[in-house]
Amino acid sequence: MDAGKPNFTEICAILCIDTSSLFYRACSICERTFPENPPAPRCHHCAARNAAASTGAKRLFRVLMSVATDEKVFTAVCFDRTARVIFGCSADEFFEFAKLHPFAPAAASRVLEGELFRMTLSTPKTGNAQHLRIASVVPLRSEYQPVFKCLRERYGTRSHS
């Protein structure tokens, strides 16, 4: 593993995901992060650019996961674009599903345990970031099913699409 490079690709196994905080709320237009529990989520940046803009909030994935290569185990963070490949749905869809099925996040971690991916990892761009970022993922198992599909089958629910 060459963590000295800005971007590098590895074959990785997911060991587990941190189910305590899978999402964050952001502006539905510019995707700037909102505080944890804003009274009325309104993006001041978008409102300043266009007073008539009606900005709402949406949830985006931010998934901390323990990942292993053939040489090392480490923690990495997977943001929305990449997490959608793994989960097969939006963060809002998974949040709504988890409201009906409270053990869905723990079940998602079990579904992903040991799953192999080709991951492109990148070093943090800011000084505050602690973990490698997962920039892209490609499942290596030809029969891979996204987490959301597996959980819908497990809980006996149908797709909205």
MOGI-V943439 format. One record per residue. RES is the residue in one small letter. PHI is phi in radians with two decimals (* if undefined). OMEGA is omega in radians with two decimals (none if undefined). Layout:
RES|PHI|OMEGA + RES|PHI|OMEGA
//
This chain:
m|*|-3.09 + d|-1.90|-3.10 + a|-1.26|3.12 + g|-1.33|3.13 + k|-1.41|3.11 + p|-1.12|3.09 + n|-2.34|3.07 + f|-2.64|-3.08 + t|-1.99|-3.13 + e|-2.42|2.92 + i|-1.52|-3.04 + c|-2.27|3.00 + a|-1.91|3.05 + i|-1.41|3.12 + l|-1.60|3.07 + c|-2.94|3.06 + i|-2.08|3.07 + d|-1.41|-3.06 + t|-1.52|-3.08 + s|-1.33|-3.11 + s|-2.69|-3.09 + l|-1.59|-2.99 + f|-2.34|2.88 + y|-2.48|-3.13 + r|-1.74|-3.08 + a|-2.52|3.08 + c|-1.10|-3.11 + s|-1.28|3.13 + i|-1.72|-3.03 + c|-1.78|3.12 + e|1.11|3.00 + r|-1.27|-3.07 + t|-1.20|3.02 + f|-1.66|3.01 + p|-1.04|-3.04 + e|-0.93|-3.13 + n|-2.30|-3.12 + p|-1.23|3.13 + p|-1.06|3.08 + a|-2.44|-3.07 + p|-1.10|3.11 + r|-2.47|-3.10 + c|-1.44|-3.14 + h|-1.21|3.12 + h|-1.14|-3.13 + c|-1.21|3.14 + a|-1.15|3.13 + a|-1.23|-3.14 + r|-1.38|-3.11 + n|-2.63|-3.07 + a|-1.05|-3.12 + a|-1.45|-3.09 + a|-1.14|3.08 + s|-1.74|-3.11 + t|-1.68|3.05 + g|-2.07|3.14 + a|-1.94|2.97 + k|-2.42|3.09 + r|-1.65|3.05 + l|-2.22|3.10 + f|-1.27|2.88 + r|-2.52|-2.99 + v|-1.94|3.02 + l|-1.49|-3.14 + m|-2.44|3.03 + s|-1.59|-3.00 + v|-2.25|3.13 + a|-2.20|2.93 + t|-1.85|3.09 + d|-1.26|-3.08 + e|-2.02|-2.92 + k|-2.70|2.99 + v|-1.99|-3.10 + f|-2.64|3.08 + t|-1.74|3.11 + a|-2.34|3.12 + v|-2.01|-3.09 + c|-2.08|-3.13 + f|-1.62|-2.88 + d|-0.91|-3.05 + r|-1.02|-3.13 + t|-1.34|3.14 + a|-1.13|3.10 + r|-1.09|3.08 + v|-1.15|-3.11 + i|-1.25|-3.06 + f|-1.49|3.13 + g|1.33|3.13 + c|-2.81|3.07 + s|-1.41|3.09 + a|-1.12|3.10 + d|-1.08|3.11 + e|-1.09|-3.14 + f|-1.17|3.11 + f|-1.05|3.13 + e|-1.11|3.10 + f|-1.09|-3.11 + a|-1.20|3.06 + k|-1.14|3.13 + l|-1.44|-3.10 + h|-2.26|-3.01 + p|-1.03|-3.14 + f|-1.64|-3.13 + a|-1.04|3.11 + p|-1.06|3.11 + a|-1.16|3.10 + a|-1.14|3.10 + a|-1.07|3.11 + s|-1.08|3.12 + r|-1.18|3.12 + v|-1.09|-3.08 + l|-1.44|-3.07 + e|-0.99|3.11 + g|1.47|-3.13 + e|-1.19|-3.11 + l|-1.69|3.10 + f|-2.41|2.87 + r|-1.54|-3.08 + m|-2.01|2.93 + t|-1.66|-3.09 + l|-1.91|3.10 + s|-2.29|3.11 + t|-1.33|-3.13 + p|-1.05|-3.13 + k|-1.59|3.13 + t|-1.97|-3.14 + g|-1.22|-3.11 + n|-1.39|-3.06 + a|-1.25|-3.09 + q|-1.84|-2.96 + h|-2.08|3.00 + l|-1.08|3.08 + r|-1.73|3.04 + i|-1.61|-3.05 + a|-1.44|3.08 + s|-2.72|3.10 + v|-2.38|3.02 + v|-2.32|3.10 + p|-1.09|-3.12 + l|-1.67|3.13 + r|-1.52|-3.08 + s|-1.12|3.14 + e|-1.62|-3.09 + y|-0.98|3.05 + q|-2.03|3.09 + p|-1.00|-3.09 + v|-0.92|-3.05 + f|-1.07|3.11 + k|-1.13|3.11 + c|-1.06|-3.11 + l|-1.23|3.08 + r|-1.08|3.09 + e|-1.15|-3.13 + r|-1.10|-3.11 + y|-1.58|3.08 + g|1.22|3.12 + t|-1.94|-3.14 + r|-1.76|3.08 + s|-1.33|3.06 + h|-1.42|-3.09 + s|-1.61|none
//
